[in-house]
Amino acid sequence: MTMKVAPKSFFILLFSSLLVFLLIAVFVLLWSNQEDVILEDRHIKLLRTEKQTVLSTVIGDVNPSLRDTRCTFHTCLEVYHCGYNDQKQLSIYVYPLEQFVDDNNEAVTLPMSREFYDLLETIVNSPYYTDEPETACLFVPSVDLLNQNNLRLKETGQILASLPWWNDGTNHLLFNMLPGTVPDYGTVLEVDTGKAIIAGGGFSIWSYRRTFDISIPVYNPLVDHTKHPHKSYLEKRKWFLISAQTGLHKEYKDTVAEVANSHKHVLITDRCPEEEKPWNFSRRCTGGRIYNYPDILNEGTFCLVIRGARIGQAALSDALMMGCIPVIVADSYVLPFSEVLDWKRAAVIVKEDDLGQVMEVLKSFSLDKIYLMRKQIKFLWDTYFSSMKSLTLTTLNILNDRIFPHISRTDEQWNEIPNKNAVRNPLFLPLIPPSSQGFTAVILTYDRLQSLFQVIHQVAKVTSLAKVVVVWNNQLKEPPPMSSWPDIGKPVKVIKTNKNILSNRFFPYDEIETECILALDDDIIMLTADELEFGYEVWREFPDRLVGFPSRVHVLDNTTSKWKYESEWANNISMVLTGAAFYHKYFSYLYSFHMSEVLKNWVDEHMNCEDIAMNFLIANITGKAPIKVTPRKKFKCPECTNTEMLSSDLSHMVERSECINQFTSIYEAMPLKIVEFRADPVLYKDDNIPNILKKYNDIGSL
């Protein structure tokens, strides 16, 4: 049977169809124009220029070097650009937007992604932005390098080399999320980047230039991050473990399948076979069922993040967004912002070879531990991963901390961190040059003038001594006139304190003009010049450590399940006492201005344990153990017996143990690291070698 349509009805139907088509076309056109208006109205329009450059006219014979794999923050950054006119924070210049074309007048670079627009806008609106390149510390090219697949690699390298302040990439910052080509096992951006800092999303431990590059998360542009609120961290989840990644290597897929077959409450999904296009990214299938991605992750307690075609991928960010604890199976992956985030609080890290036993690992987590990890995940997501803005600002803050560590964060900014102990602040030592070389001996005293003068005479024999600063902690008695102090040929400065508290010894006094501080008690008279000079040389190799002489260790009492302070001579140590120790002035800033007030008050009220507090602080920041130097074990007067020494007093030991337990409670963890080594000169005094070849002959054996 054939249905006939009246001519009038046909024209009405045709007209209606055309009208609908025109409306759709107008909507699309208006949306496109709106998109342009949105981008034009943003602050980034200040960077726009009408300039169009033919690439061949500016390149000439330029042959940019490949990425310098040896770069560190100390070797490839010209830090003196960062101190222009006594600047107190990072300054970043963003190159104006410019169009580059080839000889055929074809654009060399593709239009910018919305993510890169957000990134540039964040920089321009940040307090770090400067529109004066002559005063800038870092430079950011307005070339979208986020996805290498969108680049003409050779021409992009030429564009970078043509930038007026490029200088082989020195002091330039480049952002890249998808580097290399698939399969990618930790490659880097395949553009000639020279000495530029790379903020990248695909670093392996072999491609990552530690203390120079920054590992950033891979932001997922296919997911609307505003439509996926976290479930309560106390809410139950349907699945214990979910694997929703696509494109996994067959070996990993088979292993995960075996895990699922052996355990209940494990869900494995893959991309639906009929929907392989990118616009169907949000659909996953298994057993004939269709799940929406990433919504399905909201139903999982743990979510697998396995090394796939790319070592850095959006699966990690997606899991964090949905409040699912990521189980990271990627041996060589440098986790995003790992230098400032303690990932063990928010993720489970499993070796690739142990993937088959992953359920045994996960079942060991208590419900309380899972709740704490979920709570931490929400904090990480909201603070660092939820938008291109937060991602970019975190990167800039890390760079700012590297260059201006002790003045980069105000007290208000510090107090905004919900859980200071959850975010382990990195140690990025100041790169601004110190006013003086060598070390400053800071001696805390009350009124023991005789031994104090002996200590000053002794430390004055050390070649690298720059200055002696005496912290006079006696408010009831004036220090003697300077004419009666030892004349040692080096400056001696006496600082009178307002209150007799032990924290005074760690204040970053302006009189300390060196990066290195030697903290000394006023009765440490046995250390020789060779021992002190050697200790300073060791500190120069390890400026992020506490390097010193008296060592102690903490042990766990199995009967009480509490920590004990031990001073017995043993083969392991976890603390170096600040009665004779070298450390960086940066730690004085942290101790004085950013350490827990509860902890600091405990020290000052009990007049004890300031040295343990400093050990806790440094270990918590760096994750590293202190270094004991030389074999000497006695450091006070030779005639003192064990019964006269404070450290042998039982009540003193009990109080020191109480300090350790109090500090552990405040930190919510035990940061101290136990090691079994010390530093001695290579050519020791007992070696059968002429003394003229030895540098440190006067090192005691006790």
Residue pairs with C-beta under 8 A, 6 or more apart in sequence:
5 13
39 45
39 117
42 117
42 121
43 121
43 124
43 125
44 97
44 117
44 120
44 121
44 124
46 124
46 131
47 94
47 95
47 96
47 97
47 120
47 124
47 142
48 96
48 97
49 96
49 97
49 98
51 96
51 98
51 99
52 98
52 99
52 100
52 101
53 98
53 99
53 100
53 101
53 162
54 100
54 101
54 102
54 103
54 105
55 100
55 101
55 102
55 103
55 108
55 155
55 158
55 159
55 162
56 102
56 103
58 162
59 158
59 161
59 162
62 158
62 161
62 162
64 157
64 158
64 160
64 161
64 168
64 192
64 194
65 168
65 192
65 194
66 192
66 193
66 194
67 188
67 189
67 192
67 193
67 194
67 196
67 198
68 76
68 168
68 169
68 194
68 195
69 209
70 209
71 195
71 209
71 212
72 209
72 210
72 211
72 212
73 211
73 212
73 402
73 428
73 431
74 211
74 431
76 170
76 195
76 212
77 170
77 171
77 197
77 212
77 431
78 170
78 171
79 403
79 431
79 432
80 433
81 136
81 137
81 171
82 90
82 91
82 137
82 138
82 403
82 404
82 431
82 432
83 432
84 91
84 134
84 135
84 137
85 135
87 135
87 137
88 404
88 407
89 127
89 128
89 400
89 404
89 407
89 408
90 128
90 137
90 138
90 396
90 399
90 400
90 403
90 404
90 408
91 128
91 129
91 130
91 135
91 136
91 137
91 138
92 123
92 126
92 128
92 129
92 130
92 136
92 137
92 138
92 139
92 140
92 173
92 396
93 129
93 130
93 131
93 132
93 133
93 136
93 138
93 139
93 140
93 165
94 120
94 123
94 124
94 129
94 139
94 140
94 142
95 139
95 140
95 141
95 142
95 163
96 142
97 142
98 142
99 107
99 109
100 107
100 108
100 109
100 155
100 159
101 107
101 108
102 108
102 155
108 152
108 155
108 156
108 159
109 143
109 144
109 151
109 152
109 155
109 156
109 159
110 144
110 150
110 151
112 142
112 144
113 144
113 146
113 147
113 150
113 221
114 221
115 146
115 219
115 221
115 388
116 144
116 146
116 175
118 387
118 388
118 389
118 392
119 146
119 175
119 388
119 391
119 392
120 140
120 142
121 389
122 388
122 389
122 392
122 393
123 129
123 140
123 392
123 396
126 392
126 393
126 396
128 396
128 400
130 136
133 139
133 164
133 165
136 165
136 171
137 171
137 403
138 171
138 172
138 173
138 197
138 399
139 163
139 165
139 171
139 172
139 173
140 172
140 173
140 174
140 175
141 159
141 160
141 163
141 172
141 174
143 156
143 159
143 160
144 150
145 151
145 156
145 174
145 175
145 176
145 189
145 191
146 175
146 176
146 177
146 178
147 177
147 178
148 176
148 178
148 179
148 180
148 181
148 189
148 190
148 191
149 178
151 191
153 190
153 191
156 191
157 191
157 192
157 193
160 166
160 169
160 172
160 174
160 191
160 192
160 193
160 196
161 192
163 172
165 171
165 172
166 172
166 194
168 194
168 195
169 193
169 194
169 195
169 196
170 194
170 195
170 196
172 195
172 196
172 197
173 196
173 197
173 199
173 399
174 189
174 193
174 196
174 197
174 198
174 199
175 199
175 200
175 216
175 392
175 395
176 188
176 189
176 198
176 199
176 200
176 201
176 202
177 200
177 201
177 202
177 216
177 218
177 219
177 312
178 201
178 202
178 218
178 310
178 312
179 187
179 188
179 189
179 190
179 200
179 201
179 202
179 312
180 187
180 188
180 189
180 190
180 202
180 310
181 187
181 190
182 309
182 310
183 309
183 310
184 202
184 309
184 310
184 311
185 204
185 307
185 311
185 332
186 202
186 203
186 204
186 205
186 206
186 207
186 311
186 332
186 333
187 202
187 207
188 198
188 200
188 202
188 203
188 207
189 198
189 200
197 212
197 213
197 214
197 399
198 209
198 213
198 214
199 213
199 214
199 216
199 395
200 213
200 214
200 215
200 216
200 312
201 215
201 216
201 217
201 218
201 312
201 336
202 218
202 310
202 311
202 312
203 213
203 215
203 311
203 312
203 333
203 334
204 311
204 332
204 333
204 334
205 332
205 334
206 332
208 215
208 334
211 402
211 428
214 337
214 339
214 395
214 398
214 399
215 312
215 334
215 335
215 336
215 337
215 338
216 336
216 337
216 391
216 395
217 316
217 317
217 336
217 337
217 384
217 385
217 391
218 310
218 312
218 313
218 314
218 316
218 317
219 314
219 317
219 388
219 391
220 314
220 317
220 318
222 278
222 281
222 282
222 314
223 282
223 294
223 314
223 318
223 321
225 321
225 386
225 387
228 294
228 295
228 298
228 321
228 322
230 322
230 323
230 378
230 381
231 237
231 298
231 323
233 323
233 371
233 374
233 375
233 377
233 378
234 371
237 298
237 299
237 300
237 301
237 324
238 265
238 299
238 300
239 265
239 266
239 267
239 299
239 300
239 301
240 263
240 264
240 265
240 266
240 300
240 301
240 302
240 362
241 259
241 263
241 265
241 266
241 267
241 300
241 301
241 302
241 303
241 304
241 327
241 358
241 359
241 362
242 266
242 267
242 268
242 269
242 296
242 297
242 299
242 300
242 302
242 303
242 304
242 324
243 256
243 260
243 266
243 267
243 268
243 269
243 303
243 304
243 306
244 267
244 269
244 284
244 291
244 293
244 294
244 296
244 297
244 303
244 315
245 304
245 305
245 306
245 308
245 313
245 315
246 270
246 271
246 284
247 308
247 309
248 256
248 306
248 308
249 308
252 306
252 307
252 308
252 329
252 355
255 355
255 356
256 268
256 304
256 306
256 355
257 268
258 356
259 266
259 355
259 356
259 358
259 359
260 266
260 267
260 268
262 359
263 359
266 359
267 286
267 296
267 299
267 300
268 286
269 284
269 285
269 286
269 291
269 293
269 296
270 284
270 285
270 286
271 280
271 283
271 284
271 285
272 280
272 283
272 284
272 285
272 290
273 285
275 283
281 293
282 292
282 293
282 294
283 290
283 291
283 292
283 293
284 290
284 291
284 292
284 293
284 296
285 291
293 318
294 318
294 321
294 322
295 322
297 303
297 318
297 319
297 321
297 322
297 324
298 322
298 323
298 324
300 322
300 324
301 324
301 325
301 370
302 324
302 325
302 326
302 327
302 348
302 362
303 315
303 319
303 322
303 324
303 325
303 326
303 327
304 326
304 327
304 329
304 358
305 313
305 315
305 316
305 319
305 326
305 327
305 328
305 329
305 330
306 315
306 329
306 330
306 355
307 329
307 330
307 331
307 332
307 333
307 352
308 315
311 330
311 332
311 333
312 333
315 326
316 326
316 328
316 335
316 336
317 385
319 325
319 326
320 326
320 346
320 377
320 380
320 381
320 385
321 381
321 385
321 386
323 374
323 377
323 378
323 381
324 377
325 346
325 347
325 348
325 370
325 373
325 374
325 377
326 346
326 347
326 348
327 347
327 348
327 350
327 358
327 362
328 335
328 343
328 347
328 348
328 349
328 350
329 350
329 351
329 352
329 355
329 358
330 352
331 351
331 352
335 341
335 343
335 347
336 384
336 385
337 384
337 394
337 398
339 398
339 426
340 394
340 398
340 423
340 424
340 425
340 426
341 380
341 384
341 423
341 424
342 422
342 423
342 424
343 349
345 372
345 373
345 376
345 422
346 373
346 376
346 377
346 380
347 373
348 361
348 362
348 365
350 358
350 361
354 361
365 373
376 419
376 422
379 418
379 419
379 422
382 390
383 390
383 394
384 390
384 391
384 394
385 391
397 408
397 409
398 426
398 428
400 408
401 408
401 409
401 425
401 426
401 428
402 426
402 428
402 431
403 428
403 430
403 431
403 432
404 430
404 432
405 427
405 428
405 429
405 430
405 586
405 589
406 430
406 508
406 585
406 586
406 589
406 590
407 589
409 594
411 593
414 420
414 594
417 423
420 594
420 596
421 620
421 667
421 668
421 669
424 620
424 621
424 623
425 590
425 621
426 621
427 544
427 584
427 586
427 621
427 622
429 515
429 543
429 544
429 584
429 586
430 515
430 586
434 513
434 514
434 515
435 513
435 514
436 466
436 467
436 513
436 514
437 464
437 466
437 514
438 464
438 465
438 466
438 514
438 516
438 536
439 464
439 465
439 466
439 514
439 516
439 517
439 518
439 536
439 539
439 582
440 466
440 467
440 468
440 469
440 511
440 512
440 513
440 514
440 516
440 517
440 518
441 456
441 459
441 465
441 467
441 468
441 469
441 518
441 520
442 469
442 471
442 505
442 509
442 512
442 517
442 518
442 519
442 520
443 452
443 455
443 456
443 468
443 469
443 470
443 471
443 520
443 521
443 522
444 471
444 473
444 502
444 504
444 505
444 519
444 520
444 521
444 522
445 452
445 470
445 471
445 472
445 473
445 474
445 522
446 473
446 474
446 500
446 522
447 474
447 477
448 522
448 523
449 480
451 522
451 523
451 525
451 637
452 470
452 522
453 485
453 486
454 525
455 520
455 521
455 522
455 523
455 524
455 525
456 468
456 470
456 485
456 486
456 488
456 492
457 486
457 488
458 525
458 527
458 528
458 529
459 465
459 468
459 518
459 520
459 532
460 468
460 486
460 488
460 489
460 490
461 529
462 529
462 532
462 533
462 536
463 529
463 533
464 533
464 536
465 490
466 490
466 491
466 513
466 514
467 490
467 491
467 492
467 493
467 511
467 512
467 513
467 514
468 488
468 490
468 491
468 492
468 493
469 493
469 495
469 509
469 511
469 512
470 479
470 492
470 493
470 494
470 495
471 495
471 497
471 504
471 505
471 507
472 479
472 494
472 495
472 496
472 497
473 497
473 500
473 501
473 504
474 500
475 496
475 497
475 498
475 499
475 500
478 496
479 494
479 496
482 492
482 494
485 492
485 494
486 492
493 511
495 509
495 511
497 504
501 603
501 604
501 607
502 603
502 604
502 607
502 608
502 610
503 591
503 592
503 600
503 603
503 604
503 610
505 519
505 578
505 610
506 519
506 578
506 587
506 588
506 591
506 592
506 610
506 614
507 588
507 592
508 585
508 588
508 589
508 592
512 585
512 588
514 585
515 543
515 584
515 585
515 586
516 536
516 539
516 540
516 543
516 582
516 583
516 584
516 585
517 582
517 583
517 584
517 585
517 588
518 532
518 535
518 536
518 580
518 581
518 582
519 548
519 578
519 579
519 580
519 581
519 582
519 583
520 579
520 580
521 579
521 580
523 636
523 637
524 579
524 580
524 635
524 636
525 636
525 637
526 632
526 634
526 635
526 636
526 637
526 638
526 700
527 549
527 580
527 632
527 635
528 698
528 699
528 700
529 698
530 695
530 696
530 697
530 698
530 699
531 549
531 629
531 630
531 632
531 696
531 698
531 699
531 700
533 696
534 629
534 630
534 679
534 681
534 695
534 696
534 699
535 547
535 548
535 549
535 582
535 629
535 630
536 582
538 547
538 582
538 627
538 629
538 679
539 545
539 547
539 582
539 583
542 627
543 584
544 584
544 622
544 624
545 583
545 618
545 622
545 624
545 625
545 626
545 627
546 576
546 578
546 581
546 582
546 583
546 614
546 615
546 618
546 626
546 627
547 576
547 581
547 582
547 583
547 626
547 627
547 629
547 679
548 576
548 577
548 578
548 580
548 581
548 582
548 626
548 627
548 628
548 629
549 576
549 577
549 580
549 581
549 628
549 629
549 630
549 632
549 635
550 576
550 577
550 579
550 580
550 581
550 635
551 573
551 575
551 576
551 577
551 626
551 628
551 678
552 565
552 566
552 567
552 573
552 574
552 575
552 576
552 577
553 566
553 570
553 572
553 573
553 574
553 575
553 674
554 563
554 564
554 565
554 566
554 574
554 575
554 660
554 670
554 672
554 674
555 563
555 564
555 566
556 562
556 563
556 564
557 563
557 564
562 657
562 661
563 657
563 660
563 661
563 664
563 670
564 657
564 660
565 612
565 653
565 656
565 657
565 659
565 660
567 647
567 648
567 653
569 633
571 676
572 674
572 675
572 676
573 625
573 626
573 628
573 674
573 675
573 676
573 678
574 615
574 625
574 626
574 672
574 673
574 674
574 675
575 611
575 612
575 615
575 626
575 672
576 615
576 626
576 627
576 628
577 611
578 610
578 611
578 614
579 611
579 635
580 635
581 611
581 626
583 614
583 618
587 614
587 617
587 618
587 621
590 617
590 621
591 600
591 613
591 614
591 617
595 613
595 617
596 666
598 666
599 613
599 616
599 662
599 663
599 666
600 613
602 609
602 659
602 662
602 663
603 609
603 610
603 613
603 659
606 655
606 659
608 652
608 655
608 656
608 659
609 655
609 656
609 659
609 663
612 656
612 659
612 660
612 663
613 659
613 663
615 626
615 672
616 663
616 667
616 671
616 672
618 624
618 626
619 625
619 626
619 671
619 672
619 673
620 667
620 669
620 671
623 671
623 673
624 673
625 672
625 673
625 674
625 675
626 675
627 678
627 679
628 678
628 679
629 678
629 679
629 680
630 678
630 679
630 680
630 699
630 700
631 678
631 680
631 699
631 700
631 701
631 702
632 699
632 700
632 701
632 702
633 702
634 702
636 645
642 648
646 652
647 653
664 670
680 699
681 694
681 695
681 696
681 699
683 689
683 693
683 694
683 695
684 694
684 699
685 694
685 696
685 697
685 698
685 699
687 694
691 697
